[in-house]
Amino acid sequence: MDSEGLMAMDFTEELETVLARLLMRNQRLRVLQRMTRNCDSLERADAIRTVIERLDAQLLRELPPLLDRLDQLERPTSSSRG
């Protein structure tokens, strides 16, 4: 496998990991919203909110470089179509 293929595989794995985190974040946000509506334990809600905030911070660090790499992967394809 050439280096471009390996880079694409690494990118795919990283992207899948980040997308899984986004999914987890959204699931926890739904749980938090349900807990808030049902007036559940404030301590549990705070714990979930803290987890969501940590996931958000991690995603904010990881997403921009991935989006840049996605843009770089698409550029050669777009220019070769010209």
C-alpha positions as CSV (number, residue, x, y, z in Angstrom):
1,M,0.0,0.0,0.0
2,D,1.4,3.4,-0.9
3,S,1.8,6.3,1.5
4,E,-1.4,8.1,0.3
5,G,-3.4,4.9,1.0
6,L,-1.9,4.7,4.5
7,M,-2.6,8.4,5.2
8,A,-6.2,7.9,4.0
9,M,-6.6,4.9,6.3
10,D,-5.2,6.8,9.3
11,F,-7.5,9.7,8.4
12,T,-10.5,7.3,8.2
13,E,-9.8,5.8,11.6
14,E,-9.4,9.2,13.2
15,L,-12.6,10.5,11.6
16,E,-14.5,7.4,12.8
17,T,-13.2,7.9,16.3
18,V,-14.2,11.6,16.4
19,L,-17.6,10.8,14.9
20,A,-18.1,8.2,17.6
21,R,-17.3,10.8,20.2
22,L,-19.8,13.2,18.6
23,L,-22.5,10.5,18.8
24,M,-21.6,9.8,22.4
25,R,-21.8,13.5,23.2
26,N,-25.2,13.8,21.6
27,Q,-26.5,10.8,23.5
28,R,-25.3,12.2,26.8
29,L,-26.8,15.6,26.0
30,R,-30.2,13.9,25.4
31,V,-29.9,12.1,28.8
32,L,-29.1,15.5,30.4
33,Q,-32.1,17.1,28.7
34,R,-34.3,14.3,29.9
35,M,-33.0,14.5,33.4
36,T,-33.6,18.3,33.5
37,R,-37.2,17.8,32.3
38,N,-37.8,15.1,34.9
39,C,-36.2,17.2,37.7
40,D,-33.7,14.4,38.4
41,S,-30.7,14.6,40.7
42,L,-28.8,17.8,40.2
43,E,-25.6,16.0,41.2
44,R,-26.0,13.5,38.4
45,A,-27.0,16.2,35.9
46,D,-23.8,18.2,36.9
47,A,-21.7,15.1,36.4
48,I,-23.1,14.5,32.9
49,R,-22.7,18.2,32.1
50,T,-19.1,18.0,33.1
51,V,-18.5,14.9,30.8
52,I,-20.2,16.8,27.9
53,E,-18.0,19.8,28.5
54,R,-14.9,17.6,28.4
55,L,-16.0,15.9,25.2
56,D,-16.7,19.3,23.7
57,A,-13.2,20.5,24.5
58,Q,-11.7,17.4,23.1
59,L,-13.8,17.6,19.9
60,L,-12.9,21.3,19.5
61,R,-9.2,20.3,19.6
62,E,-9.6,17.3,17.2
63,L,-12.1,18.5,14.6
64,P,-10.2,21.5,13.0
65,P,-7.1,19.4,12.1
66,L,-9.3,16.6,10.7
67,L,-11.3,19.1,8.6
68,D,-8.1,20.6,7.3
69,R,-6.9,17.1,6.3
70,L,-10.2,16.4,4.7
71,D,-9.9,19.6,2.7
72,Q,-6.4,18.6,1.6
73,L,-7.6,15.1,0.6
74,E,-10.3,16.6,-1.6
75,R,-8.2,19.3,-3.3
76,P,-6.2,17.0,-5.6
77,T,-9.4,15.2,-6.7
78,S,-11.1,18.5,-7.4
79,S,-8.2,20.0,-9.4
80,S,-7.8,16.8,-11.5
81,R,-11.4,17.1,-12.6
82,G,-10.8,20.6,-14.0
